[in-house]
Structures are given as structure tokens and as C-alpha cells.
């Protein structure tokens, strides 16, 4: 029984606690960034400064819903709300339906709700490696405490990178109450999966081995989430400064 709880603890730490901590901080800061953009540029600034992020946000919901076999009822990747209609406040939406009796589709709700955090993180990492690969290489060196390489940045590509990741940081990571409620509907089912997985794994391995394996496999994902968090923090600093100057 002790081995079971060690395996369960390793699964909980590396698959839940660390991602949730990094993801929650990123979501909170992104929400602040969106609010600051409205303070600086008015209602439509969140669309102008964060529209690309909104599209990636909704596309992440859409693709994950399809992956888990949900029926897409309607969707809009980018929606311009009517500022005079208090009920019209969504910048985009994905309405989907699922089979309540499908274990797989119920578990999917958890991942559909939080999909934008992963999708936007992948987008930021992908854009960084494409446009300014030296920056992510430097970040990786700092995280892994290896020798930092010299980096050379092209002005045009760096400016484009800043515009794109800034847009994603403002509009992409903020999870709505509907997103969180959708995830909550599958939490109990996911808990059953975790308990069953721990029961199976403890028959063949130990907690420390599971922990080491997950640490190795998930390290790139943690680095990526931390990088996205750093980008959001930098954007919050810039927007906070601009809001004070204005």
C-alpha cells in the first residue's frame, strides 16, 4: 500500500501540481494583461492587441474537442462583441456536445477546458524557435544550468516575434469561467483514471522510478510553460508602464 501511494504521489506531483501551478500563474497574469490592454486602448484594444491569441485559444478548444470525439455545435475563432450589449462579451467560442455515458469523452472535458494554456505555450515556443531560436536556446541553458551560447538577433525577425508573442500573451491564455466549469465536469472521471493508473503501475515499478521518468519526459513541457509565464510577466510589466504613462 505504501508503494501505491508513492506512485500516486509521483503522478499527482508531475502530472497535476506542477502544471497547474505554472498554468494558473500564467492564466492570472494573462487576464491582467487583457485588462491592462483595455485600460490603455479601450474596449477594442483586447481584440487588436490580443486577437491572434484569441484565435489560438479557441482553436485549441476546437482541436481538443475533436480529438476527444465531441460534436462541434458551433464555433467562432474570433468574435467582435457589441460594447453596448452586456451579454455579448465573448471574444470567441466553441460550443460542443458529448456523450455523458462515454468515459473517454467525459475525461476529454478536463483537457478541452485547459487546452488554450497548452496551445498558446506551444505557439510561443514554436514562434520563438522559428524566428529567434537563440532566445529559447538561451532560456534552456539558464534552466538546465549549462553554458549559455552567444545569440545573434535579426531586428526584423525579433520585432515580428515580439508582436506575435505579445498578442498571444494578451489574448490567448485567459481561461473563462465557462472553460473552468467545462473542465470541472470531467475531474471525477480523470481522478478515477489516476487511481487506476497508480494501482497498475505500483505492480511493476516504484514511486521514485515513476517520478524520475516523468521528470525526464515532462521537463521540456515545464520549460515551455515557464517560458510562457516569463513572456506574460514581461508583457505585464510593459503594459503596466504604458498604462501609467497614459
N, C-alpha and C positions, 0 to 999 in steps of 0.2 A: 504493500500500500504506500510506503514511503517513496518507492521508485515512481509510482504513478503520479504522486503529487509533484515530484521533481520535474517529471516530463511535462506535466500540465503547467507548472510554473514557467518552464522554459518557453513553451508555446505562447503563454499569456504575455510574457515579457517582450519577446521578439516579434510576435505577430500582432499584438494588440497595444501594449502600453507605450512602446517607443514610437510606433507610427502615429498613434492617437495623440501623444504629447506634441510631436513635431507638427502634425497636421492641424491640431487645434490652435496652436500658436500662429501658424500661417494663416488660417481662416480668420482669426480675430484681427490680425494686422491688415489683411486684405480688406476686411469690412471697414476698418478705419480709413484705409486708402480711398475706398469708394466714397465714403462720407466727405473726406477732405477734398476730393475732386469736385464734388457738388458745391462745397463752400467756396472753392476757388473760381469755378467756371459756370456755376448754375446747374439747373436740373439736367440739361442735356450733356454736360461735361462727362458724366459717368458713361455715356454711350460713345462720345468722341474719344475720350481717353482710355476707355476700357472695352470698347466694342469687340475687338479681337479676342480678348479674354472671355467675354460673354459667349461668343461663338464656340470657343474651345470647351467652355463649361458645359453648354447644352449638348454639344457633340459627344462629350464624354458620357453624359447621361444616356444619350441615344444609343451609342455603340454598345455600352454595357448592358442596357436593357435588351437589345437584340441578342447579345451573347448568351444571356440567361433565358432566352426564349419567350420574352414578354411580347405582348401585342402592342404595337405603337398606335395609339388612337389619334393623336395629333401632335405636331411639334412646330416650333419656330425657333431657329437658332439665334435670331436677333429681332427683338420687338421694341419699337419706339412707343413708350406709354404716352397716354394723354395726361399732361400735367394737371388738367382741370378735373380729372376723374380719379378720386382717391382709391377706387377699387382696381384701377388699371395701373399696377406698379411693377409688373414683371418685365424684365428686360429680355426674357426668353423663356421657353417652357418645353417640356416633354411630358405629354400625358400618355400613360401606358397602363395596360391591364395585364393581370396574371392569374394563373390557376391557383386558387387557395389550397388545393389538395396536392400541389406539386412541391415536394421538398426542395428541389433544385431552384425553382422559381422564387420560393419564399426566401431562401438564402441569398438569392440574387438581389433582393431589395436592399440588403445592407450595402452591397458594393455599388449598386446603382446610385444610392444617395450620396456616397462619398467619392464617386468616380471623378468629379472635377479636380479634386486635390491631386490625384494621381495623373490625370490627363494634362493639367496645367504644369505640373512638375516635369513630366516628360517633354512637354513643348518647350519649356525654358531650357532644359538640359540639351535637347536636340538643337535648338537655335544657337545656343552657346557653342556647342561643339562644331556647328556648321560655320557660323560667322566669326567667332572669336575663340577658337579651340584652346588658345593659350591660357585664357582665363579659367576655364574648367580644369585644365591640367594643373594650374597653379593652386586652385582650390583643393584638388585631390591631393596634391603634395602637402599642403598645410594640414589636411585632415589625417593623412597617413604618416605625417612627420618624416617625410622623405625630402631629399634635396629639391628645392624649388627651381624650376628651369627659368631661363630668361624668356620673356614673351615680347612679341612684336605685334602691335595692333595697327591695322589699316584704318584710317579715320572714317572712311565711308561705311565700312562694314561695322565698325564699332558704334557709329551713330544709329544705323539701322537696327542693330542689336538692342541698343538702349531703348529705342522707340517701341520695339516689339515686346520686349520683356516687361517694360513699364506698363504697357497696355494689358498684358496678361496679369501682372501683379494687381492692377486696379480692378479689372473686371472678371477675373477668372476663378479665384479661389473661394470667394464668399459663399458659404452654404446657407441656403434659405431655411426657414423653419419647416417648409414642405420637404426639403431634401432630408433633413434630420428625422422628421416624422416617418418618412418613407423607409429610411434605414432601420428605424426602431421596430418596424413590423417584422423584420427578419432576424432580430437579435436572438430571440429564444431558439430559433432553428439553428442559427450559427453556433450557439452555445452547446447544443447537442452534438454538433459536428466536432467541436473542440474536445468535449469529454470523451467521445468515442475514439477520436484520433489519439488522444493521450493513452487511453486504455489499450489500444492496439500497439502503439509504439513502445510502451513500457514492457511489452513481452519480448521485444527484440533488441532494445538498446537502453541507454541510461539518460538521465536528465542532462548531465554535463556534455555528453556527446551530441544530444539534440541541440543544446544551447550553442555549442561550438559550430555545428553545421549551419544553423540558422544565422548565426553571426556572420559567417563567411558568405553565405548566399545572399543575405539581405544588406550587407554593407554598402554596395553601390546604391541601393534604394534609399538608405539612410543618408548617404552623402548628398544624393539628389534632393531629398526633402529639406535637408539643412541648407543646401544652396538656394532653394526656392524661398526658404524662410529669410535668408540673408538678403536676397533681392527685394523681398517685400519690406524688410526693415529699412533698407536704403531708400526705397521709394517713399516710405512713410516720412523719413527724415526730409527728403526733398519737398514733398507736398506740404509738410508742416511749416517749413521755411517759407514756401511760396504763399501759404495762407496768412502768415504773419506779415509778410511784405505787402500783401494786398489789403 
